[in-house]
Amino acid sequence: MLVLLVLGVLVASLLSGATGVGGGLVVAATVAALMPGEAVVPLCALIQLPGCLVRLSLGMREVCWRPCAAFVIGAAGGCLLAGVSRLQLRAHWLSAALGLFILGCLWLPRGGRLARVPGAFVVAGLGQTVFALLLGAGGPLASAMLAH
């Protein structure tokens, strides 16, 4: 089982490195196929953390810190909200909300105008954190937000 997990993570790393997307989905699918359901999100986070930290260290000079600070404030609220709602929300409602959020982000006007909306990054941090913690699906939200 460990060999399959390592191979799945290797494939995910190669895919993510070559295309910039999709690695998280491959990791999630691999972990979900090999581990109990309650272990999927924590293991995915643990597996992907080193790669994220390496990418951050390589691009440290390119980071726009003001939006990051707003995003972190929203993410802190998202952690609290996800923790409180974990046992009270059903997965199908969260999946529907995730789909609506992604569609909303895709339908928003392009050209950097989203960054000028007051509180946009706080809301993005809150939304992405809630969905990532409850569904293990943070990537689609980040992609939708970064498209603007």
VMD Tcl script that draws the C-alpha trace (Angstrom):
set ca {
  {0.00 0.00 0.00}
  {2.86 2.40 0.81}
  {4.44 1.74 -2.60}
  {1.16 2.61 -4.36}
  {0.85 5.78 -2.30}
  {4.39 6.86 -3.17}
  {3.81 6.10 -6.87}
  {0.57 8.10 -6.84}
  {2.29 11.07 -5.22}
  {5.13 10.84 -7.76}
  {2.66 10.89 -10.66}
  {0.87 13.84 -9.01}
  {4.16 15.73 -8.65}
  {5.10 15.11 -12.26}
  {1.66 16.22 -13.47}
  {1.67 19.32 -11.30}
  {5.21 20.21 -12.30}
  {4.53 19.76 -16.01}
  {1.12 21.45 -16.20}
  {0.82 23.50 -13.02}
  {-2.54 21.90 -12.16}
  {-4.06 18.57 -11.29}
  {-1.53 17.30 -8.77}
  {-3.85 17.76 -5.82}
  {-6.61 15.80 -7.50}
  {-4.28 12.88 -8.22}
  {-3.04 12.90 -4.62}
  {-6.62 13.01 -3.32}
  {-7.72 10.16 -5.60}
  {-4.72 8.04 -4.62}
  {-5.15 8.62 -0.90}
  {-8.92 8.06 -1.12}
  {-8.38 4.74 -2.89}
  {-5.87 3.50 -0.33}
  {-6.83 5.01 3.02}
  {-9.97 5.38 5.15}
  {-12.17 8.37 4.32}
  {-11.39 10.36 7.45}
  {-7.67 10.26 6.63}
  {-7.93 11.71 3.11}
  {-7.92 15.46 3.79}
  {-5.25 15.43 6.54}
  {-2.96 13.15 4.51}
  {-3.39 15.24 1.36}
  {-2.45 18.34 3.32}
  {0.57 16.63 4.84}
  {1.73 15.26 1.48}
  {1.36 18.56 -0.34}
  {2.76 20.87 2.34}
  {6.48 20.39 1.50}
  {5.90 21.16 -2.19}
  {3.90 24.27 -1.33}
  {6.62 25.49 1.03}
  {9.30 24.94 -1.63}
  {7.27 26.90 -4.21}
  {6.76 29.69 -1.67}
  {10.47 29.85 -0.92}
  {11.32 30.00 -4.64}
  {8.86 32.81 -5.32}
  {9.21 34.77 -2.08}
  {10.17 38.00 -3.90}
  {7.15 37.78 -6.18}
  {4.53 37.48 -3.42}
  {2.08 40.38 -3.05}
  {1.85 40.43 0.74}
  {-1.15 42.77 1.20}
  {-3.64 40.40 -0.52}
  {-1.99 37.49 1.32}
  {-2.64 39.15 4.68}
  {-6.31 39.66 3.79}
  {-6.53 36.05 2.57}
  {-5.01 34.76 5.84}
  {-7.55 36.75 7.88}
  {-10.34 35.11 5.90}
  {-8.65 31.70 6.20}
  {-8.55 32.02 9.99}
  {-12.30 32.65 9.98}
  {-12.72 29.75 7.57}
  {-10.93 27.42 10.00}
  {-13.31 28.40 12.76}
  {-16.38 28.11 10.53}
  {-15.32 24.72 9.17}
  {-14.66 23.41 12.66}
  {-18.04 24.54 13.95}
  {-19.99 23.34 10.92}
  {-18.19 20.03 10.38}
  {-20.91 17.96 11.99}
  {-23.84 20.16 11.02}
  {-23.56 20.32 7.21}
  {-24.18 17.56 4.72}
  {-21.62 16.92 1.98}
  {-24.10 17.41 -0.88}
  {-24.87 20.96 0.29}
  {-21.17 21.74 0.48}
  {-20.60 20.32 -2.99}
  {-23.43 22.44 -4.38}
  {-22.05 25.54 -2.66}
  {-18.58 24.80 -4.03}
  {-19.96 24.50 -7.57}
  {-21.87 27.78 -7.23}
  {-18.79 29.53 -5.88}
  {-16.64 28.34 -8.79}
  {-19.30 29.34 -11.32}
  {-19.58 32.72 -9.65}
  {-15.83 33.24 -9.86}
  {-15.78 32.20 -13.50}
  {-18.62 34.56 -14.38}
  {-17.01 37.55 -12.68}
  {-15.48 40.16 -14.97}
  {-11.81 39.66 -15.84}
  {-9.02 42.18 -15.89}
  {-7.99 42.55 -12.25}
  {-11.23 44.18 -11.16}
  {-11.88 41.48 -8.56}
  {-8.80 42.57 -6.60}
  {-10.32 46.05 -6.25}
  {-13.51 44.73 -4.66}
  {-13.29 45.55 -0.93}
  {-12.83 42.39 1.09}
  {-12.50 40.09 -1.95}
  {-9.41 38.34 -0.61}
  {-10.89 37.98 2.89}
  {-13.95 36.28 1.38}
  {-11.70 34.16 -0.86}
  {-9.63 33.04 2.14}
  {-12.73 32.16 4.11}
  {-14.37 30.28 1.22}
  {-11.29 28.39 0.12}
  {-10.44 27.33 3.67}
  {-13.95 26.13 4.45}
  {-14.18 24.09 1.26}
  {-10.64 22.76 1.55}
  {-11.16 21.62 5.14}
  {-14.63 20.16 4.64}
  {-14.30 18.75 1.13}
  {-10.57 18.66 0.48}
  {-11.17 20.78 -2.63}
  {-9.18 23.98 -2.38}
  {-7.57 23.86 -5.82}
  {-10.65 24.66 -7.93}
  {-11.31 27.73 -5.79}
  {-7.75 28.99 -6.11}
  {-7.82 28.48 -9.87}
  {-11.11 30.32 -10.20}
  {-9.91 33.24 -8.09}
  {-6.51 33.50 -9.78}
  {-8.19 33.61 -13.20}
  {-9.24 37.12 -12.26}
}
mol new
graphics top color blue
foreach p $ca { graphics top sphere $p radius 0.5 }
foreach p [lrange $ca 0 end-1] q [lrange $ca 1 end] { graphics top cylinder $p $q radius 0.2 }
display resetview
